[in-house]
């Protein structure tokens, strides 16, 4: 089975959340695969770029670049799924059927649907609106 980490769970893991880390540790001994998407990287990198641009002094700028560097390093071992034609078809179908959630969340959902994967997220409110999407919360 494929599991796609949403940005909220990536952030929890980056911050050392013990519950999420424990789930990942147990996951490492299974046949299932833990992945993320290019959309999640876009979300995280966009946030880091904004921090760099908002830096008001040299110390803040250095810290922002260091955080960006740590974020790049964090993603090195991850397999990152592309947003491709199959995902775009899922995205368009969901929009046509009336799904009204954020564009980035719907792109992540579309990738998951195109691969029959499960999204690992705390954002059940939005993801439950996507028909046939599987999702789990590993933070509880």
N, C-alpha and C positions, 0 to 999 in steps of 0.2 A: 504494500500500500504506500501511496505517496502522501506526505504531509507537507503543506506549505506554511511556513511561518509568516504571519502577518507582522506589520511593523510594530504593533504593540508588544508582541511576544519577543521580537528581536530586541526591542528596547529593554524589556524586563531582563532578558538574558545578558545584555551588555552591562546592565547595572548590578548583575550578580544575584538576581532573585533566586533564592534557594529552591523554591517549589519548581520553577521552570527548569533550573539546572538539573534537579533530580530527575525530572521527566526525560530530559535530553540524555542524561547518563544511562538510564534504563533503556532508552531508545537505541543507543549505540550497540546494544546486544541483540537487536531484532533484525529481521530481514527487510523491514520497512525502510523507506528513504525519507530523510528530512531535507527539505529544500527551501529556497525563497525565490522571489521573482525580481526581475529588472525594475518593476514598478516600486517594490519596497526599497531597492537601492536608490531609485530616484527620490523617493520621499525622504530618506535619511540624508542623502547627499545635498538635497535642496535645503534642508534644515541647517546643515553644516555651512553651506555657502552663505546663507542668510546671517549666521553668526559671524562669519568672517567679515561680511559687508557692514554689519552693525557695530563692529569693534570700535570703541571710542578712543583707545589709547594703545600703545605698543604692547603692553602686558596682555590686554584683552585679545589683541590680534594674535599674539603668539599662542595663547591658550586656545583660541578658536582653531588655529591651524593644527595644533597638537591633537585636538579632539577629532578634527577631520582625518588626520593621519591614523589615529587609532580606529576610526570607523572603517577606513579602507582596509587596514590590517584585519579587522574583525571579519570582514567578508571574504578574505582570501580562501579559507577552506570550504566555503559554502558552494554548492552547485546552485547557480542562478538560472532560473527559467526565463526564456525569452517571451516577449509579447509577439505572437505570430498571427498568421492568417486565421488559424482555427480559433484562437482567443478572440480575435476581432469579430468573427462570426457570432461567437457566443455573446460578446458585448452588445452587438447590434440587435440580436434576438431579444436579449433581456430588456434593452431600452424600448424596443417595439412592443414588448409585452407589458410595459408600464412600470418596470422596476425603477424606482427613484431613490438611488443612494449616490454617494459621492463617486465621481468619475474614477478616482484611484482605487477605491474599494471595489467598484464594479470591474475594473480591469483585472484586479487580483482574482476576483471570483471567476471571471471569464477564463483566465489561465487555468484555474483549478477545474472548472467544468470541462474544459477541452482535454484535460488529462485524467479525468475522474479522480481527482485528488481531494484531500480534506484540508481545509484552511484551519490553521491553529490560531485562534484569535479570542480576545475578550469582547469584541464588537459583535455580539450576537444580535443586537437590535437592528443593525443594517444588513448583516449577512443573511439573517433569516428571511429577508424579503426576496432573496434570489432563489427561484424554484430549482429544486434538485441539487442544490449546493450542500455539501457535507462540511460541517465545521465542528470544532471542539475547542474548549477553553482549558489549557494546561496550567493556568495560574491558580486554580483552586484545588 
